[in-house]
Amino acid sequence: MAIDFLDLKRANEPHEAAIREAMERVVASGRYILGEESAAFEREFAEYCGVAHCIGVGNGLDALQLILRAYGIGNGDEVIVPSTTFIATWLAVSQIGARVVPVEPDPRTCNIDPARVEAAITSRTRAIIPVHLYGQPADMEPVNEIARRHGIRVIEDAAQAHGARYRGRRTGGLADAAGFSFYPGKNLGALGDGGAITTNDDQLAAAVRKLRNYGSSVKYRHEVAGVNSRLDELQSAILRVKLRQLDAENERRAELASAYMSALTPAGALLQLPHVIAESAPVWHLFVVRTPNRNALQARLSARGVGTLIHYPIANHRQQAYAGERWPDLPIADRLQNEVLSLPMAPYLTIDEIRVVAAEVLEFFS
Ligand SMILES: *Cc1c(COP(=O)(O)O)cnc(C)c1O
């Protein structure tokens, strides 16, 4: 039995009829940018996250970048980010001219370690961007507390964690503002690029709403030098369809994750399983295991028809894009890039498929 890492066609099949209907509605409407569908999606996603505002943008990278810009962060400022994350978290900071200050994760969760954050704060620090990596909520309370004491902003990178809960509240409403991505492979994925900003901050909401649309709130009047980064009507209509099923799909992911957990327990100390922090409900964007024998395990699974991916094979400070800068020692990020392996995880998978993958993993270690 071949099991792909992720088959997006299979993932979208249950939504296909409703997506076609939504697309036809948009085609017939004659309105394709900033119309009723994007306004409705913004209302619905804000309500889903439990926040006052949602502003649709072109992608997740823009969402983070526009939040930083709207807070007036730029040249000469420092922003604390996790050493282990998708490169977009770092690029959002670099592209507004601020300095990336990487902080190592707690090796059990792979999320930013609040205990290390405070030591990285200087007089130039303006914000911290915790990432809910792999769909596991970061430990926000201690981060928010440190930020409050130092008078700096906290911005969630929620691109991998639509619907995840931390102490009963959803991601997107756990800090000053949050950036989401609707890239097709995310838990809430469009059929193209898309992103959103969520916040309870009225001023920030108004500022990013302007920035995403050429710095304009009244047509042809431009108050700031903005950008063009909008969530279009087609993607908004598709996302409205998929948002209705998001909780059910996330619950399914949780069932599959617990099937993996029990099936893989016999591997014992040879394989490190995901660690869920107290009072949190992850949404299992990825199911990531760890072993120093990662490359051999991946090759074996591939030979048996099981697709896997590595998130991420090259730590950001090792990327050519960041080669020109001097970085502190980041031994945890270095180790994770060599040990992490993402097993197949998608709502359409069956418990039997999970058992087949787990059996192949156990056989490798036996
Ligand atoms: C996907 C992702 C982004 C960027 O989203 P895009 O829509 O691809 O720009 C940012 N941060 C994290 C952690 C992501 O996984």
The ligand as a Tripos MOL2 file, in Angstrom:
@<TRIPOS>MOLECULE
LIG
   15    15     1     0     0
SMALL
NO_CHARGES

@<TRIPOS>ATOM
      1 C1          3.4680   28.6010    5.5710 C.3       1 LIG1
      2 C2          4.1070   29.3940    6.6260 C.ar      1 LIG1
      3 C3          4.2950   30.7870    6.5080 C.ar      1 LIG1
      4 C4          4.1170   31.5550    5.2480 C.3       1 LIG1
      5 O1          2.9300   31.4230    4.5810 O.3       1 LIG1
      6 P1          2.8210   31.7460    3.0230 P.3       1 LIG1
      7 O2          1.3510   31.8530    2.8170 O.co2     1 LIG1
      8 O3          3.4500   30.6120    2.2850 O.co2     1 LIG1
      9 O4          3.5090   33.0340    2.7620 O.co2     1 LIG1
     10 C5          4.7940   31.4800    7.5930 C.ar      1 LIG1
     11 N1          5.1340   30.8470    8.7330 N.ar      1 LIG1
     12 C6          5.0010   29.5150    8.8690 C.ar      1 LIG1
     13 C7          5.3950   28.8870   10.1630 C.3       1 LIG1
     14 C8          4.4980   28.7380    7.8210 C.ar      1 LIG1
     15 O5          4.4060   27.4190    7.9710 O.3       1 LIG1
@<TRIPOS>BOND
     1     1     2 1
     2     2     3 ar
     3     2    14 ar
     4     3     4 1
     5     3    10 ar
     6     4     5 1
     7     5     6 1
     8     6     7 2
     9     6     8 1
    10     6     9 1
    11    10    11 ar
    12    11    12 ar
    13    12    13 1
    14    12    14 ar
    15    14    15 1
@<TRIPOS>SUBSTRUCTURE
     1 LIG1         1 GROUP 0 **** ****
